[in-house]
Amino acid sequence: MATTTVMQQIEELISEMPLPVLKDVQRRLTDWASSGGKEDDPYVEQQLRYMKHVRHAQHASK
C-alpha cells in the first residue's frame, strides 16, 4: 500500500472546499513555495489540517 503525500491529500480534498478556502490555501502554498518552502514542510501539513477542519465543519453542519 502506497503512502499518500501531503500534497496528494490536499488534491483529494480540493473538490470539497469552498472557493474562498481554495483561493486562500493556493495563495499560501504559492507564497510558501516561492520563498523556498518545500512540499514536505510542516507548513504544508498545516494547510492540510486546515482543509480537513473545513471539511469536518461542512459535514457537521449538514
N, C-alpha and C positions, 0 to 999 in steps of 0.2 A: 504494500500500500504506500503510495507516494504521499509525502507531506506537502501540503499546500503552503505557498509562501504568503506573507502578509499582503503583498500586492495582489496575489490571486484571490485572496479572501475579500479584499476591497472590491475587486472587479465583480465578484459574485454578488455583492450587496448593492451594486450600482442601480439595478432595476427597482430596488425597493426604497430608494431615497428620494425625498422631495427635492425639487430643483435647487432651492436655496442651499440645502446641505451639500449637494453635489458641487455647486459652484464654490462653496467655502472650502471644502476638502481639496478640490482641484487646485485652487489658488494656493492653499497652504503647502500642498505637496510640490507644486511647481516652484514656489519660492524656496522651499527647502532644498530641492534638487539643484536649483541654480546657485545656491550658496555653498554647494559642495556636499550636501547631505546624500546619504546612500539609502537604498531601498530597505536595508535591514536595520536601520537605525531605530532606536526606541520611539522617536517622534512619529514615525510612520505607524508603528504599533498603536500609538496614542490616537491617531486618526481613525484606525480600525475600531478601537474601543468606542470612540465617539459614534461612529456609524452603527455599531451594534446597539448602543444605547438608544439611538434614534429609532432603530427597527423595533426594539423592545417596547418603547413608548408608543409607537404606532399600533402594535399588536395589542397592547394593554388597553388602548382607548377604543378598541372595536367591540 
